[in-house]
Amino acid sequence: MIVFLTVSSVDAAETVAPRRATVTVRVFNQSGASSHDLGEAMSEAADILQTVGLDLLWLSCGDHDDDPPGCRRPLRPGDLIVRLGSAPSIPTERNVAMGYALVVRDGSPASFATVFDDLVRTVARRAAVDHRRLLGRAIAHEIGHLLLNDNQHGRRGLMRAGWSQAEIRLNRPSDWLFGDDEAFRIRAALTVRTE
């Protein structure tokens, strides 16, 4: 009796989880957001970034003697900085940038982003949604720019340029995730940044 055993390499590949990486994010809260609100926002951002194999280690930093020791050490390639600040002015138009990431054109890893908490609150109020969840999504978006090391936007998903009030209210899960190509590029960048 002859028995044939067939092993599908596609099935085996699908069962292998992507390599996980940990990135330290130093958060400088210059907006006055409460620690509770900031904690909820960081949890939302972490949930989004876990979908691409990234675990975040958050450090609340400032100019205080009791800051965690990691706040004062030199930046390592896997470290990021997110500053929560206030916008210079609250725009009246509907599509506004709720933050920005500084990306260097020479190809060195980007590490600094700003999110305007007051602007996020205004957009959340206009859309009648929880500002903490929207803040977390804005933080995840800017971290996405840092990890992708560019300021390009996608046509859909978390990395799209504009988030309409209707999209924010509808809360479709696919609107708040990275696209497949973005996820692949982030995983590749993490391999380089965290080794």
Summary of the structure (lengths in Angstrom):
residues: 195
radius of gyration: 18.7
end to end distance: 50.1
largest distance: 79.5
contacts: 536
relative contact order: 0.17
helix: 41%
strand: 18%
